[in-house]
Amino acid sequence: MKKNLLAISFAVTSLFGTANAYANEEVFTWTCQESKQFKTAGTTEKIRLTWESKTYDLDRQTSLPGSLRYKNTNSGYDLVVLGNKAMLFNIKAGVRLADFCQTADMKSGKLPHLFAGAEPFVQN
């Protein structure tokens, strides 16, 4: 019984510790066509995507020049970010979930925040 309580206590502590680490990151809201929306937080190399009340970690992938791509092969979520828009796909299901997605900054003509410090977008 004590081992079970200890294991549960450890799991809960780990969960809240992880949640606190992510709470400090800036969250960006992306608004898309057809009133769809998702949120991202994280760095240029790894982002946390929140889509339909579920959260997924996506890793940066090799992509074409002028774009960034983030993917989670387990869930199938694939985010492609261009200079003026982003698109969210589920590659497992073979569908585009959201199109022409932009943050507030992008709507005012700025590059996506994910481009800051990312090659080839680093300004000298």
C-alpha positions as CSV (number, residue, x, y, z in Angstrom):
1,M,0.0,0.0,0.0
2,K,2.8,2.4,0.9
3,K,4.5,1.6,-2.4
4,N,1.4,2.5,-4.3
5,L,0.9,5.8,-2.5
6,L,4.5,6.6,-3.0
7,A,4.2,5.9,-6.8
8,I,1.1,7.9,-7.1
9,S,2.6,10.8,-5.1
10,F,5.7,10.8,-7.4
11,A,3.5,10.7,-10.5
12,V,1.5,13.7,-9.4
13,T,4.6,15.7,-8.4
14,S,6.2,15.0,-11.8
15,L,3.0,16.1,-13.6
16,F,2.7,19.4,-11.7
17,G,6.4,20.1,-12.0
18,T,6.1,19.7,-15.8
19,A,3.0,21.9,-15.9
20,N,4.9,24.7,-14.0
21,A,7.8,24.6,-16.5
22,Y,5.4,25.2,-19.4
23,A,3.4,27.8,-17.6
24,N,6.4,30.2,-17.9
25,E,6.5,30.0,-21.7
26,E,4.7,32.6,-23.8
27,V,1.6,31.1,-25.5
28,F,0.7,32.3,-29.0
29,T,-2.9,32.0,-30.4
30,W,-3.2,31.2,-34.1
31,T,-6.5,32.1,-35.7
32,C,-7.4,30.2,-38.9
33,Q,-10.0,30.1,-41.6
34,E,-13.4,28.6,-40.8
35,S,-13.1,30.0,-37.2
36,K,-10.5,27.4,-36.2
37,Q,-7.9,28.1,-33.6
38,F,-4.9,26.5,-32.0
39,K,-2.1,27.6,-29.5
40,T,1.6,27.1,-29.4
41,A,4.3,27.6,-26.9
42,G,8.0,26.6,-26.9
43,T,11.1,27.2,-28.8
44,T,12.2,27.2,-32.4
45,E,13.3,23.6,-32.0
46,K,10.3,22.1,-30.0
47,I,6.8,23.5,-29.6
48,R,3.8,22.5,-27.7
49,L,0.6,22.5,-29.8
50,T,-2.8,22.8,-28.2
51,W,-5.6,21.7,-30.6
52,E,-9.2,21.0,-29.5
53,S,-8.3,21.0,-25.8
54,K,-5.5,18.4,-26.3
55,T,-1.7,19.2,-26.1
56,Y,1.0,17.6,-28.2
57,D,4.8,18.1,-28.4
58,L,6.1,18.7,-31.9
59,D,9.7,18.6,-32.9
60,R,11.2,20.7,-35.6
61,Q,11.8,18.9,-38.9
62,T,13.9,19.6,-42.0
63,S,11.8,21.8,-44.3
64,L,12.0,23.7,-47.5
65,P,13.7,27.2,-47.4
66,G,11.4,29.9,-46.1
67,S,9.4,27.5,-44.0
68,L,9.5,25.7,-40.7
69,R,7.9,22.3,-40.0
70,Y,7.0,20.7,-36.7
71,K,5.8,17.1,-36.4
72,N,4.7,14.5,-33.8
73,T,4.8,11.2,-35.6
74,N,2.8,9.4,-32.8
75,S,-0.2,11.7,-33.1
76,G,0.2,12.6,-36.7
77,Y,0.1,16.3,-36.2
78,D,2.2,18.3,-38.6
79,L,2.5,22.1,-38.5
80,V,3.9,23.9,-41.5
81,V,4.8,27.6,-40.9
82,L,5.4,30.0,-43.8
83,G,6.2,33.7,-43.6
84,N,2.5,34.7,-43.9
85,K,0.5,31.7,-42.7
86,A,0.6,28.3,-41.1
87,M,-1.2,25.1,-41.9
88,L,-2.0,22.2,-39.5
89,F,-2.3,18.7,-40.9
90,N,-3.0,15.2,-39.5
91,I,-0.7,13.1,-41.6
92,K,-2.0,9.9,-40.1
93,A,-5.5,10.7,-41.3
94,G,-4.4,12.5,-44.4
95,V,-6.3,15.7,-43.7
96,R,-5.7,19.4,-43.4
97,L,-7.1,20.4,-40.0
98,A,-6.6,24.2,-40.3
99,D,-5.5,26.6,-43.0
100,F,-4.3,30.2,-43.3
101,C,-3.5,30.4,-39.6
102,Q,-1.9,33.6,-38.3
103,T,-0.9,35.1,-35.0
104,A,-1.8,38.7,-34.1
105,D,1.8,39.7,-35.1
106,M,1.5,38.0,-38.5
107,K,-1.7,39.8,-39.2
108,S,0.2,43.1,-38.8
109,G,2.8,42.0,-41.3
110,K,5.5,40.6,-39.0
111,L,7.2,37.2,-39.4
112,P,6.0,34.4,-37.2
113,H,7.6,34.3,-33.8
114,L,9.0,30.9,-34.5
115,F,11.2,32.4,-37.1
116,A,13.1,34.4,-34.5
117,G,16.6,33.0,-34.4
118,A,15.9,30.2,-36.8
119,E,18.0,29.6,-39.9
120,P,17.6,31.1,-42.5
121,F,15.7,33.8,-40.7
122,V,18.5,35.1,-38.5
123,Q,19.2,38.8,-39.2
124,N,22.8,39.8,-39.2
